């Protein structure tokens, strides 16, 4: 193979690999650091052991991506069967100095790690839709995004939205 063909083959391989990796990696829309307002403990429904509903509000500050500096005020209602949760209703308003967006959870699940009979960590994931976006957040309008969350301390968690 001549040097030119080898160089072209190498260049095409590099471009192909970088293009393929772009398909695999999700683009981060933004990441929040959040605090639960009040209690997030599930309330027992009384029909069977470990079955309950958690209804809580939370507030977040954007620390990365398009949502950096944004403030999120949101709510979540989830059904719990022992350490496994299913999101029933959730969403909130994302605000920046020059924009706003409204997101709504479409579906999601959560799980809690229990140690010595007490919850010590939680994770969650699912999809959300941005029903409205204006100003600096107008690019979010109509966008469906994946989200994931993980606890970072008592009443605290990280929330990330990805394309």
N, C-alpha and C positions, 0 to 999 in steps of 0.2 A: 504494500500500500504506500502510495507516495505521501510525502509530508503534508501536502495540502489536504488530501483526503483524510488523513489522520486528524489534522487540526479541525476540519469540518465535522468529522464524526464525534470528536471530543466536545466541541461546542454544542452540537445538537444534543448530546447526552446530558450535558450540564443544564441546558435549557429545558430539556424534557424532564429531568429530575426536579428542577426547581419549580416547574409548572405543576408537576404531579404532587409535590409536597404542599403546594398552595391549596390543592383540593382537599388534602387531608387535614390541614390545620385550620381551625375555626378562627375567624377574626373576632377579637374581643370588642364588644360595643362599649362596655364599661364595667367597672367593679366598684362596689360599695362596701363600706364598713358600717354595720348596723347595730342598733340597740333596740331590744324589746321594751315597749312601754307597758308597764304593769307585769302581769304574769302570763306565761305561755303554757302553763300546765294544763293538760287535758282534764276536762270535767267529766266524771263518770256518767254514763247514760243509764246504768242500772240494769240493763238487760242481760249482761254477761260480764265476767271478770275481764278487766283490761280494755274494755270498749268505752271510748270517750270522744269528746269533741273539744278541740282547742280553738279558741277565738282570741286573737291578739293583734295589737297594733305595733308597728315598729317605725323607727326613723333612721335614715341613713345619710351618710355623706359620701359623695363620689370621690374616689381616690385614683382612678385610672381611666383612660380612654375618653370617648366622647362625653361621658358622664362625670368627668373629673370636675369637682367643685359643685356639682349638682346636689340638691337636697331631695330625698325621697321620703314622702309620708305615705305609709301603706298599711294594709290590713290583710289578715289571712285567717281563714277558717279551714280546719282540717279534721278529718275523722281518724281516730287511732284505734288499732287493734293490737294491744301490747306495744311492742317497740316499732311497729310499722304504721306509717301515716299516709293518708291520701288527701291531697289538696281538693277542697270542695269549692272554695271561693277565695279570690285574692286579687290584689292589684293596688295601684297607687298613682300618685302624681309626682313626677320628676320636675324639679324647678331649677333653672339657672337664672342668672341676672337678665339674660336676653332670650329666654325660651322656656318652653314647658312641653311635657309629654305625659300621656296617660297610658299606663300599661294594665293589662288584665291577664291573669294566669289562665291558660287553657286547660292544662292538665299537669299533674306532677305527683311525685311521691316523696316520702321522707322516711328516714329510719333513725332510731335512737340507739346508742350504745349504752347498755346498762352494766354497772359494776357495783357489786355489793348491794343490789336492789335499788340503786339510784341512777338516774340518767347522768351521764358524764360527757356525752358528745352527740351531735346530730349532723346528718347530711341530708340534702334534698336536691332534686333536679326535676326538670320538666320543660314545658314550652309556655311562652307568653306572647301576647300580641300587643303592639303599641297602636292603640286605636286613634291616637291623636298626637301630633307633633307640630310645634310651631317655633319660630325664631331659630335659635342655634340648634334646637333639637328637631327641626322639621324633617330631617333625613330619616327619623324613626317612624314617621307616620305610615301606618299600614304594614310595618315590618313585623314578621314573626321571628322570635328569637328563642334560643335555648337558654335556660338559666340553671345555675347550680349554686348551692349554698352549703356552708359548713360552719359549725360553731367554732368560736374563737375564745370563749370564756362564758361565764355565767351571764345569761341574758344578752350575749353578744354573738354576732355571726357576720360572715362575709357573704356577699351576694354578687354573682357575676352573670352578666348577659353576654351571649355570643351569637354571632350570625350563624 
